Amino acid sequence: MKNLKSLNKHLFRYRYRLLLGIIFIALSNVFGVYSPQVIRDAVDSVTTQINYNQFFAGSFLAKEYLKIFGISILFFGIIVVVLAIIRGIFVFFMRQTIIVMSRLIEYDQKNEIFAHY
């Protein structure tokens, strides 16, 4: 840990970029957690809907029920895709923020070494 102590001044200098990167990490993880939960709800819904479909089989409501069932599955699919896109956006911002900060720290360290020589 003593070797990493020299990075503290650079981390302090770029603290706002670091904080923004941490926020993007947290947001990307939050949206990454919601996707499996939506899929779980979709699977539970399909299981329940299949059981209810047996009640409507052969009646005039069967077509309407299947239509509503298809719309609900489409809705869950759209939610999963939107969550994946939002997570991807936050992962992109996180990587850009952290990588730019690391390049700036590398640049500062290079200049310190050249100034020392």
C-alpha positions in Angstrom: 0.0 0.0 0.0 3.0 2.3 0.5 3.7 2.2 -3.3 0.1 3.4 -4.0 0.4 6.3 -1.5 1.9 8.4 -4.3 -1.3 8.2 -6.2 -3.3 10.0 -3.4 -2.4 13.4 -4.7 -3.5 12.5 -8.2 -6.7 11.0 -7.0 -7.4 14.1 -4.9 -6.7 16.3 -8.0 -9.2 14.3 -10.1 -11.6 13.6 -7.3 -14.6 14.9 -9.2 -13.9 12.5 -12.1 -13.4 9.7 -9.7 -16.6 10.5 -7.9 -18.5 10.6 -11.2 -16.9 7.3 -12.2 -18.1 5.7 -8.9 -21.6 7.1 -9.5 -21.6 5.6 -13.0 -20.4 2.2 -11.6 -23.2 2.2 -9.0 -25.9 3.1 -11.6 -24.7 0.5 -14.0 -24.9 -2.1 -11.3 -28.3 -1.0 -10.2 -29.7 -1.4 -13.8 -27.8 -4.7 -14.1 -29.7 -6.0 -11.0 -33.1 -5.0 -12.3 -32.9 -7.1 -15.5 -32.9 -10.5 -13.8 -35.8 -9.4 -11.6 -37.9 -8.4 -14.6 -37.1 -11.7 -16.2 -38.1 -13.5 -13.0 -41.4 -11.6 -13.0 -41.9 -12.5 -16.7 -41.4 -16.2 -16.1 -43.7 -16.1 -13.1 -46.3 -14.3 -15.2 -46.0 -16.9 -18.0 -46.4 -19.7 -15.6 -49.5 -18.1 -14.1 -50.9 -17.2 -17.5 -50.5 -20.7 -18.8 -52.6 -22.0 -15.9 -55.3 -19.4 -16.5 -55.3 -20.2 -20.3 -56.7 -23.6 -19.4 -59.8 -21.9 -18.0 -60.4 -19.9 -21.2 -59.6 -22.8 -23.6 -62.5 -23.2 -26.1 -64.4 -20.1 -25.0 -64.9 -16.9 -27.0 -62.4 -15.1 -24.6 -59.5 -17.3 -25.5 -58.3 -15.1 -28.4 -58.6 -11.9 -26.3 -56.7 -13.7 -23.5 -53.9 -14.8 -25.8 -53.7 -11.2 -27.2 -53.3 -9.8 -23.7 -50.8 -12.5 -22.9 -48.7 -11.6 -26.0 -48.8 -7.9 -25.1 -47.6 -8.6 -21.6 -44.7 -10.8 -22.9 -43.8 -8.1 -25.4 -43.9 -5.5 -22.5 -41.5 -7.6 -20.4 -39.2 -8.0 -23.4 -39.1 -4.2 -24.0 -38.3 -3.6 -20.4 -35.4 -6.0 -20.5 -34.0 -4.4 -23.6 -34.4 -0.9 -22.2 -32.7 -1.8 -19.0 -29.8 -3.4 -21.0 -29.4 -0.2 -23.1 -29.5 2.0 -20.0 -26.9 -0.2 -18.3 -24.7 -0.2 -21.4 -24.9 3.6 -21.5 -23.8 3.9 -17.8 -21.0 1.3 -18.4 -19.8 3.4 -21.4 -19.8 6.6 -19.3 -18.1 4.8 -16.4 -15.3 3.5 -18.7 -14.8 6.8 -20.4 -14.6 8.6 -17.1 -12.3 6.2 -15.3 -10.0 5.7 -18.4 -9.7 9.5 -19.0 -8.9 10.0 -15.4 -6.2 7.2 -15.5 -4.7 8.8 -18.7 -4.5 12.2 -16.9 -2.8 10.6 -13.9 -0.3 8.8 -16.2 0.4 12.2 -17.9 1.0 13.9 -14.6 3.3 11.1 -13.4 5.2 11.2 -16.7 5.7 15.0 -16.3 6.8 14.5 -12.6 9.4 12.0 -13.7 10.7 14.3 -16.5 10.8 17.2 -14.1 12.7 15.1 -11.7 15.4 14.2 -14.3 
